[in-house]
Amino acid sequence: MSEAFLPAARQCLDAAERAVAEVAAAVGEVRERLAVGLIPTVAAVDIPGVLREFRRHHPHVRVSLRVGASDDLVEWVRQGTLDVAFLGLPTTARPRGVAAHELARDRLVAVVAPDHPLAGESAVDLRRLSSEVFVDFPAGTAGRAQSDHAFAAAGLDRDVAFEVTTADYIARLVGPGLAVALLPSAYAPQLGGVVTIDVADAPARVEYAIWSRFGRPPAATAFLGILDITTEDRHDS
């Protein structure tokens, strides 16, 4: 019988926590938790730098970070599991069911081992890359889709022999020469032990900040404020 009251009890607790947070925010003090999600290759925002500035102004907020794929981040924001998320999508897609602010657009670059035959090239194209063995994000994810769509649009097939969920491990497979990869140009310089090459007909992606369409807790509003993102900036989809 007691289990039947759990949902109502949780709602009451959530409402009480929101009320406390709103009262604190009204007097200029934010006291609550903030859940932030991000893709492994986020590059448009210096997340540690923003968190440092945020904590300087709001030292009582406890922050949790969750790394995931873009599609998962959108769903977690919709569900209320995350307050704010940073993600990347192909230029043909937009976050659905959430409020979104476009942060930046970027092109992908080829990432190869230092001793790879292409390492000395200043630029390549997708046709030349199509004969290589690739490591990429799992099929069906937004991080993978931008490359899949580009090769398909060019009428090219490629061999994705390795699928991994984190960009740093992509670099760990590229470095020894197991495969090549396509990664955002703004993110690739963070990687060591690999060489990046411009791709003439490279796929592109858009990075977004997203949050719930149904309002934001004070901590989320304050966090986005560090990035100069306000409610008026949102574009609902």
C-alpha positions in Angstrom: 0.0 0.0 0.0 2.8 2.4 0.9 4.3 2.1 -2.6 1.2 3.7 -4.0 2.1 6.9 -2.2 5.7 7.1 -3.4 5.0 9.1 -6.7 3.0 11.7 -4.8 5.6 11.9 -2.0 8.3 12.4 -4.6 6.3 15.2 -6.2 5.8 16.9 -2.9 9.5 16.7 -2.1 10.4 18.0 -5.6 8.0 20.9 -5.1 9.4 21.7 -1.7 13.0 21.7 -3.0 12.0 24.0 -5.9 10.3 26.3 -3.5 13.4 26.5 -1.3 15.6 27.1 -4.4 13.3 29.8 -5.7 13.2 31.7 -2.4 17.0 31.5 -2.2 17.3 32.7 -5.7 14.9 35.6 -5.0 17.4 37.0 -2.5 20.4 36.4 -4.8 21.6 33.1 -3.5 21.3 29.9 -5.5 21.2 26.7 -3.4 20.3 23.5 -5.2 21.7 20.8 -7.5 22.6 21.3 -11.2 22.7 18.3 -13.6 24.7 19.0 -16.7 25.1 16.7 -19.7 27.7 16.8 -22.5 29.0 14.9 -25.5 32.7 13.8 -25.3 33.7 16.1 -28.1 32.0 19.3 -26.9 34.3 22.1 -28.1 32.2 25.3 -28.4 32.2 25.8 -24.6 35.0 25.5 -22.1 33.1 23.4 -19.6 35.7 23.5 -16.8 36.1 27.3 -17.3 32.3 27.9 -17.1 32.0 25.7 -14.1 34.8 27.6 -12.4 33.1 30.9 -13.0 29.7 29.4 -11.9 31.1 28.0 -8.7 32.7 31.4 -7.9 29.3 33.0 -7.9 27.3 30.1 -6.6 29.5 28.0 -4.2 26.5 26.2 -2.6 25.3 24.5 -5.8 26.3 20.9 -6.2 27.0 20.0 -9.8 26.8 16.5 -11.4 28.2 15.9 -14.9 27.0 13.2 -17.2 28.7 12.3 -20.5 26.6 10.7 -23.2 25.5 10.6 -26.9 23.5 13.6 -28.2 20.3 11.7 -28.7 20.5 10.4 -25.1 21.2 13.9 -23.8 18.1 15.3 -25.5 15.9 12.5 -24.0 17.4 13.1 -20.5 16.6 16.8 -20.7 13.1 16.0 -21.8 12.7 13.6 -18.8 14.1 16.2 -16.4 17.1 14.0 -15.5 19.4 16.8 -16.8 18.9 20.5 -16.4 21.3 21.6 -19.2 23.1 19.7 -21.9 25.7 20.4 -24.6 25.5 18.3 -27.8 26.4 18.2 -31.5 24.2 17.2 -34.4 24.5 17.0 -38.2 23.4 20.3 -39.9 20.3 18.5 -41.2 19.0 17.8 -37.7 17.8 19.9 -34.7 17.1 19.0 -31.0 13.5 18.0 -30.7 11.2 18.6 -27.7 13.6 20.9 -25.9 14.6 24.6 -25.9 17.9 25.0 -27.8 20.5 27.6 -28.4 23.0 27.2 -31.3 26.6 27.6 -30.0 28.8 27.0 -33.0 29.2 25.2 -36.3 32.3 23.1 -37.1 33.7 20.9 -39.8 35.2 17.5 -39.3 38.8 16.7 -40.0 40.6 13.4 -40.7 42.6 12.0 -37.8 45.4 9.6 -38.7 48.5 8.0 -37.1 51.8 10.0 -37.4 53.3 7.4 -39.7 50.2 7.0 -41.8 50.7 7.6 -45.6 48.3 10.5 -45.5 49.9 12.2 -42.5 52.0 14.5 -44.7 49.0 15.7 -46.8 47.6 19.2 -46.3 44.1 18.1 -47.3 42.2 15.0 -48.6 38.7 14.2 -49.7 36.1 11.6 -48.7 36.8 9.5 -51.8 40.4 9.2 -50.9 39.5 8.3 -47.3 36.8 5.8 -48.3 39.5 3.1 -48.8 40.7 3.4 -45.2 39.6 1.4 -42.1 37.7 3.6 -39.7 37.0 3.9 -36.0 33.8 5.8 -35.2 31.0 6.2 -32.7 28.3 3.5 -32.6 25.9 3.3 -35.6 22.7 5.2 -35.1 24.2 8.0 -32.9 24.3 11.6 -33.9 28.1 11.6 -33.7 28.3 8.8 -36.3 25.4 10.1 -38.5 27.2 13.2 -39.7 30.0 11.1 -41.2 27.7 8.3 -42.5 25.5 10.9 -44.2 28.5 12.6 -45.9 29.8 9.3 -47.3 26.4 8.2 -48.5 25.7 11.6 -50.1 29.0 11.2 -52.0 28.0 7.7 -53.1 30.8 6.1 -51.2 31.1 3.2 -48.8 33.5 2.9 -46.0 34.6 0.2 -43.6 33.9 1.1 -39.9 35.8 -1.8 -38.2 35.8 -0.3 -34.7 33.0 1.4 -32.8 33.7 3.2 -29.5 31.7 5.6 -27.3 34.4 8.1 -26.3 36.5 10.3 -28.6 39.7 9.9 -26.5 39.5 6.1 -27.1 39.1 6.8 -30.8 42.5 8.5 -30.7 44.0 5.5 -28.8 43.0 3.3 -31.8 44.1 5.8 -34.4 47.6 6.4 -32.8 48.9 2.9 -33.4 47.6 2.8 -36.9 44.6 0.5 -36.4 42.2 3.0 -38.1 41.5 6.5 -39.1 38.7 8.8 -37.9 36.7 11.9 -38.5 36.4 14.3 -35.6 35.4 17.9 -35.1 38.2 20.3 -36.0 37.8 22.3 -32.8 38.1 19.2 -30.7 40.9 17.4 -32.5 43.8 19.6 -31.2 43.2 18.2 -27.7 44.3 14.8 -28.9 47.9 13.6 -28.6 49.8 11.2 -30.7 47.8 11.7 -33.9 47.8 14.0 -37.0 44.8 16.0 -38.3 44.2 16.7 -42.0 41.6 19.0 -43.5 38.9 17.3 -45.6 37.8 19.2 -48.6 34.2 17.9 -48.6 34.0 17.3 -44.9 30.8 16.8 -43.0 29.7 19.5 -40.6 28.0 19.6 -37.3 26.2 22.1 -35.1 26.8 22.3 -31.3 23.8 23.3 -29.1 23.0 24.1 -25.5 19.6 22.7 -24.6 17.3 22.8 -21.6 13.6 22.0 -20.8 10.9 23.9 -22.7 8.9 23.9 -19.4 11.1 26.2 -17.4 14.5 26.1 -15.7 15.5 25.9 -12.1 17.5 28.9 -10.8 20.8 27.0 -10.9 20.3 26.2 -14.6 19.3 29.8 -15.4 22.4 31.1 -13.6 24.6 28.5 -15.3 23.4 29.5 -18.8 23.8 33.1 -17.8 27.5 32.6 -17.6 27.3 31.8 -21.3 25.0 34.8 -21.9 22.2 32.5 -22.9 18.8 33.7 -21.8 15.2 32.5 -22.2 14.8 34.8 -25.1 17.5 32.9 -27.0 15.7 29.7 -27.1 14.4 28.0 -30.2 11.8 25.3 -29.4 11.5 22.3 -31.6 
